[in-house]
């Protein structure tokens, strides 16, 4: 639902300590979903999907719990996931894009972050200096413990050859 989408984005921004100046590019709102063929051309790497990812610092994959994880069954979502994970889309100075995954489970946002957050990294540095301090990795594990296993299983079982599109041209 739109409410879950907003909840996930707000939670992500909070956990990643993003500022109001940071932005999200949302495919469903940025592209005419009924005329995607006009954007595609012959090379998907030149599509708005790939261009947006090439300018990003990371990708936030928002999954539905009830589907579960419909994005793993949609061909364009699989394309975006692939160029993110394979690092094909990054023009940024850093070597790769962050790939975070979120959903709402039992009414609460859950977030798997690609590595620890900045706050968790800082906690881990302090923990390494003084083992009595809390561990950043333990904090990350606790934060991610509520992510639904059913959604994770769906992601681990992705079969791109069976992914679907709304329109044949896609």
N, C-alpha and C positions, 0 to 999 in steps of 0.2 A: 504494500500500500504506500501511498505518498507519505503518510505519517511515519511509517517505518523507515522510508528513505531519508526523511529529514532527521529522524532520531539517529540513524546510523551516521550521517554526515556530521551532525553536531558532536556526537561522541568521538568520531575520528578526529575532528578538528581540536577537540579538547585534549585527547590523549596524545596527539602529535604536537601539541602546543603551537598550533597554527595561529596566525594573526588574522585580523579582519581583512588585511590586504591580500591574503592568500585566497586563491580561487579554485573552483572545481569546474571542469568541462564535463557536461552531461550529454552524452550522445543522444539520448531520447528527446532532449529538449533542443539540442543544437542542430539536429538534422531533421529534414522532413521524412518521417518514417514511412510515408506512402510513396516516396519517389527517391529511394536510396540509389537506384540504378543510375540516376543522373550524376551522382557523386563518384561512383565507383570507377568508371572507365575500365581500361584493360589492366591496369596495375593497381591492386589494392594498397600497395605501399605508398601510393600517391593520394589516397582517399583522405577525407577529413578525419577519419578515425586514426589513421597512422600519423597524419600531420599533428593532431592534438597530442598524441602520445609522445611524439618527438620533442615537443616543447615542455613536457611535464617533468616534474621531479619524481613523480610516482603515480601509481594507479590504485584506486580504491574500487575493489570489486564488491558490490552489494548483492548479497544472495538472499533469496526468500527461503524461509525455513519450511514452509508448507509444501513447496514444490517437490522435493526440496531442491534448491540450487538450480533453478531454471537456466541461469546464465551458462551452465556447463553443457546445455543441450542446444544452444543457439549458435549458429555458425559465425556470426559477426562477433559475438562475445568471445568465442574460442579464438578467433583471429586476433582480437585485442589482447587476450590473455597470452597467446603465443608470442606476439612481438614484444610484450613486456618481459616475459620470463626468459626469452631467448636474447634479450637485450638488442633487438633489431631496431627499436624505435628511438633510442636515446641519442640526442645531440648534445646533451648536457656535459659539462666538464667531468662530473663524476662518472665512474665506470658503468653504472647500471641504474635502472629505475627501481624505486621501492614498490613493492607489490603487497598491499594490505588487503585483507579480506574481512568483511563484516556481515552481520545478519542481526535480526532481532529474534531472541529466543525467550519464550515465556514472558513477553512484554518488555524485555531488557536488551539493550544493544550489546553485542559481543564483537570483539575485534581481535583478529590475529594480525600482528604487525610483522613486517619483514625485518627481523632483527629487533633489538630492544629500542625503545624510544630514547630521546635525548635524556629525559629524566632518569630512565632506568640505567642508561650508560653511566650517568653521573653517580648514581647509587652504587653501581658495581665498582667504579674507581675507588670510592670511599671504602667499600667492603674489602677490596684488595689491600688497601692500606691498613685497615683495621677490621679484622674478621667479626668483631662484635657489631659492626654496622650492618643494616639489612642488605641483602644481595639484590642487585638489579635483575638478575636472571630469575631469582625466586619470585620477585614482584611480577615479572612478565608471566611466569608460569601460573601464578595465582590469578592474574587478570584474565588470562586466556582459558582458564579451566572450564568456564561456562559455555564455551563455544560448542554447539551441538555436534556430536559425533556423526550423526546421519548426514549432515551437510559436508563434513570433512570426507566421509566415505564416498559421497557423490563426486567430489572434486578429484579424488584419487582414482576414480573409475572412468574418467573422461574418455570418450571414444569420438574423436573429431569426425570420423567417417560417417557417424550416425547423427551428427548435428543437423539441425533444421534451420530453414530460413522462412520468413513470411511470404516472400515472393521468389519465384523460380530464378529470376535474374540475379538475386542476391547470391 
